[in-house]
Amino acid sequence: MPLSPSDARRPPAERGRGALERVYSDDRLARMASRGNVDAFAVLYERHHHALSRYCRAIVHDEDDAQAALDFVRAKTEWTFNISAAVDGFEDEFEKTVGTEISDFHKGNTKARTRMIAQYALAGEHNYLVIGTDHGAESVTGFFTKFGDGGADILPLFGLNKRQNRALLAELGAPARIWEKVPTADLLDGKPGRTDEDELGLGYDLIDDYLEGRDIPEAAAERIEAMYLRTRHKRTVPVTIFDTWWK
């Protein structure tokens, strides 16, 4: 329905939810909602309530699964370190500095790096080493954050692919809910719970078969090899004047 002349002269914020939906970004709507605009809040809810519900469910499940993993490991000490405030503060400062929002992808990497800041702070205070979780399937595809989960002192799973990690956990008697869980980095706010395989564009079974020397489709092998070469910089220390691999 076309706008009447009087409506056309009114700003979108005064024309109701339909105009807000068409005109304003999430960021603008969030600021309006924070000032008490119920229509802006309603539009945000309609846009994102399904994703928000999935995200909340994922948080609950991830918390339970993390506790199950800790119970299995039987760690002598457990800490819960909430990095949300640090990540949110970085996001705000980024926007103040450059005048635009940080992308969801790079905010996800910020989360991974902030986790490691926390782990190294705790490790440094107690003279501990930081154990990383990267394994062969992640390493060959570069599916980790540089100086994030890729930054650790020890990588005990490095020589194992995803399939072998599952088999190891099963052999050690870990709860099936841990090793049967669909792998997800879950770092994206816009796509909560997005699976690793969806993000990689490849299934872990294909990557594992490649690493084990089995036959896989040529297109899949070429994709793995291209990812390996493109992410070479992640699997080394910073480049010096004596390095030539990058040329």
C-alpha positions as CSV (number, residue, x, y, z in Angstrom):
1,M,0.0,0.0,0.0
2,P,1.5,3.4,-1.0
3,L,2.2,5.9,1.7
4,S,-0.2,8.9,2.1
5,P,1.4,12.3,1.6
6,S,1.3,12.9,5.4
7,D,2.9,9.6,6.2
8,A,5.6,10.1,3.6
9,R,6.7,13.3,5.4
10,R,6.9,11.5,8.8
11,P,10.2,9.8,9.8
12,P,10.2,6.0,9.7
13,A,10.4,5.8,13.5
14,E,6.9,7.4,13.6
15,R,5.3,5.2,10.9
16,G,5.0,2.0,12.8
17,R,6.6,-1.4,12.6
18,G,6.3,-1.9,8.8
19,A,8.4,1.2,8.0
20,L,11.0,0.2,10.7
21,E,11.3,-3.2,9.2
22,R,12.0,-1.8,5.7
23,V,14.3,1.0,6.6
24,Y,16.4,0.4,9.7
25,S,19.3,-1.9,10.4
26,D,19.5,-4.1,13.5
27,D,22.0,-1.7,15.1
28,R,19.7,1.3,14.7
29,L,16.7,-0.7,15.9
30,A,18.7,-1.8,19.0
31,R,19.5,1.8,19.9
32,M,15.9,2.8,19.5
33,A,14.7,-0.2,21.6
34,S,17.1,0.7,24.3
35,R,15.4,4.1,24.5
36,G,12.0,2.5,25.0
37,N,10.7,2.2,21.4
38,V,8.5,-0.9,21.6
39,D,7.9,-1.0,17.9
40,A,11.7,-1.3,17.3
41,F,11.9,-4.0,19.9
42,A,9.0,-5.9,18.2
43,V,10.8,-5.7,14.8
44,L,14.0,-7.0,16.3
45,Y,12.1,-9.9,17.9
46,E,10.4,-10.8,14.7
47,R,13.7,-10.8,12.8
48,H,15.7,-12.9,15.3
49,H,13.6,-14.7,17.8
50,H,14.0,-18.1,16.1
51,A,17.8,-17.7,16.0
52,L,17.8,-16.4,19.6
53,S,15.8,-19.4,20.8
54,R,18.3,-21.8,19.0
55,Y,21.2,-19.8,20.6
56,C,19.8,-20.1,24.1
57,R,19.2,-23.8,23.7
58,A,22.7,-24.2,22.4
59,I,24.1,-22.4,25.4
60,V,22.3,-24.6,27.8
61,H,23.4,-27.8,26.0
62,D,27.0,-26.6,25.6
63,E,27.2,-25.8,29.4
64,D,25.9,-29.3,30.2
65,D,28.3,-30.9,27.7
66,A,31.2,-28.9,29.0
67,Q,30.4,-30.0,32.5
68,A,30.1,-33.6,31.4
69,A,33.6,-33.3,29.8
70,L,35.1,-31.9,33.0
71,D,33.5,-34.6,35.0
72,F,35.1,-37.2,32.7
73,V,38.5,-35.5,32.8
74,R,38.3,-35.2,36.6
75,A,40.4,-32.0,36.7
76,K,41.9,-31.1,40.1
77,T,40.8,-27.5,39.7
78,E,37.9,-25.9,37.7
79,W,37.5,-22.2,36.8
80,T,34.7,-20.5,34.9
81,F,36.0,-17.4,33.1
82,N,33.3,-15.3,31.4
83,I,34.8,-13.5,28.5
84,S,31.6,-11.8,27.3
85,A,32.3,-8.4,28.8
86,A,35.8,-8.3,27.3
87,V,34.5,-9.2,23.9
88,D,31.6,-6.7,24.1
89,G,34.1,-4.0,25.2
90,F,36.3,-4.8,22.2
91,E,33.4,-4.7,19.9
92,D,32.3,-1.2,21.2
93,E,35.8,0.1,21.0
94,F,36.3,-1.2,17.5
95,E,33.2,0.7,16.3
96,K,34.4,3.9,18.1
97,T,37.8,3.6,16.4
98,V,36.9,2.9,12.8
99,G,33.2,4.0,12.7
100,T,31.8,0.7,11.5
101,E,30.8,-2.5,13.3
102,I,33.2,-5.4,13.4
103,S,32.1,-8.2,11.2
104,D,30.5,-11.3,12.7
105,F,33.4,-13.4,11.4
106,H,36.1,-11.3,13.0
107,K,34.2,-10.9,16.2
108,G,34.2,-14.7,16.3
109,N,37.9,-14.7,16.0
110,T,38.1,-12.1,18.7
111,K,36.2,-14.5,21.0
112,A,38.6,-17.3,20.3
113,R,41.6,-15.0,21.0
114,T,40.1,-13.7,24.1
115,R,39.6,-17.2,25.4
116,M,43.3,-17.8,25.0
117,I,44.1,-14.5,26.8
118,A,42.2,-15.8,29.7
119,Q,43.8,-19.2,29.6
120,Y,47.3,-17.8,29.4
121,A,46.5,-15.3,32.3
122,L,45.4,-18.3,34.5
123,A,48.3,-20.4,33.3
124,G,50.9,-17.7,33.9
125,E,49.7,-17.0,37.4
126,H,50.0,-20.7,38.3
127,N,53.0,-21.7,36.2
128,Y,50.9,-24.0,34.0
129,L,51.0,-24.9,30.3
130,V,48.0,-24.3,28.0
131,I,46.8,-27.4,26.3
132,G,45.3,-26.9,22.8
133,T,42.6,-29.0,21.2
134,D,43.6,-28.7,17.5
135,H,43.7,-32.1,15.6
136,G,44.8,-33.3,12.2
137,A,41.6,-32.5,10.4
138,E,41.5,-29.0,11.7
139,S,45.2,-28.4,11.1
140,V,45.2,-29.5,7.4
141,T,42.3,-27.3,6.6
142,G,43.4,-24.4,8.8
143,F,40.1,-24.5,10.6
144,F,41.3,-22.7,13.7
145,T,41.9,-19.1,14.8
146,K,45.4,-17.8,14.4
147,F,46.6,-16.9,17.9
148,G,43.3,-18.1,19.2
149,D,42.7,-21.8,19.7
150,G,45.8,-22.3,17.5
151,G,47.9,-20.6,20.2
152,A,48.8,-23.2,22.8
153,D,51.8,-24.8,24.4
154,I,50.9,-28.4,23.8
155,L,48.8,-30.0,21.1
156,P,48.4,-33.6,22.2
157,L,45.7,-34.4,19.5
158,F,47.7,-33.1,16.6
159,G,48.4,-36.4,14.9
160,L,44.8,-37.7,15.2
161,N,42.0,-36.9,12.8
162,K,38.4,-36.4,13.9
163,R,37.4,-40.1,13.5
164,Q,40.4,-41.2,15.6
165,N,39.6,-38.6,18.3
166,R,36.1,-40.1,18.6
167,A,37.4,-43.6,18.7
168,L,39.9,-42.6,21.4
169,L,37.2,-41.1,23.6
170,A,35.0,-44.1,23.1
171,E,37.9,-46.4,24.1
172,L,38.6,-44.3,27.2
173,G,35.0,-44.6,28.3
174,A,33.9,-41.0,27.7
175,P,30.1,-40.4,27.6
176,A,28.8,-40.9,24.1
177,R,27.1,-37.4,24.3
178,I,30.6,-35.9,24.2
179,W,32.1,-37.6,21.2
180,E,28.9,-38.0,19.2
181,K,28.1,-34.3,19.4
182,V,28.0,-32.5,16.0
183,P,31.2,-30.4,15.9
184,T,30.7,-26.6,15.9
185,A,33.0,-23.8,16.7
186,D,29.9,-21.7,17.6
187,L,31.6,-18.4,17.3
188,L,29.1,-16.6,15.1
189,D,26.4,-14.5,16.6
190,G,24.5,-14.3,13.3
191,K,24.6,-18.1,12.8
192,P,24.5,-19.7,16.2
193,G,25.3,-23.4,16.3
194,R,26.6,-23.4,12.7
195,T,28.4,-26.7,12.2
196,D,32.1,-27.1,11.3
197,E,31.2,-29.1,8.2
198,D,28.8,-26.4,6.9
199,E,31.5,-23.8,7.4
200,L,34.2,-25.9,5.8
201,G,32.1,-27.0,2.9
202,L,33.4,-30.5,3.6
203,G,32.4,-33.4,5.8
204,Y,34.9,-34.6,8.4
205,D,34.7,-38.2,7.0
206,L,36.1,-36.9,3.7
207,I,38.9,-35.0,5.4
208,D,39.7,-38.0,7.5
209,D,39.7,-40.3,4.5
210,Y,42.1,-38.0,2.8
211,L,44.5,-37.9,5.8
212,E,44.3,-41.7,6.0
213,G,45.3,-42.1,2.3
214,R,41.9,-43.3,1.1
215,D,40.3,-42.4,-2.2
216,I,38.0,-39.4,-2.2
217,P,36.5,-37.4,-5.0
218,E,39.1,-35.3,-6.9
219,A,37.2,-32.1,-6.2
220,A,37.2,-32.7,-2.5
221,A,40.9,-33.5,-2.5
222,E,41.6,-30.3,-4.4
223,R,39.6,-28.3,-2.0
224,I,41.5,-29.7,1.0
225,E,44.8,-29.0,-0.7
226,A,43.8,-25.5,-1.6
227,M,42.8,-24.8,2.0
228,Y,46.1,-26.3,3.3
229,L,48.1,-23.9,1.1
230,R,45.9,-20.9,1.8
231,T,46.3,-21.4,5.6
232,R,50.0,-22.2,5.6
233,H,50.7,-19.0,7.6
234,K,48.6,-20.4,10.5
235,R,50.9,-23.4,11.0
236,T,54.1,-21.6,11.6
237,V,55.7,-18.9,13.8
238,P,55.7,-15.3,12.5
239,V,57.7,-14.9,9.3
240,T,61.3,-13.7,9.7
241,I,63.8,-12.4,7.1
242,F,65.2,-16.0,6.9
243,D,61.9,-17.6,5.9
244,T,61.1,-18.4,2.2
245,W,58.1,-20.6,2.4
246,W,55.7,-17.6,1.9
247,K,57.2,-16.5,-1.5
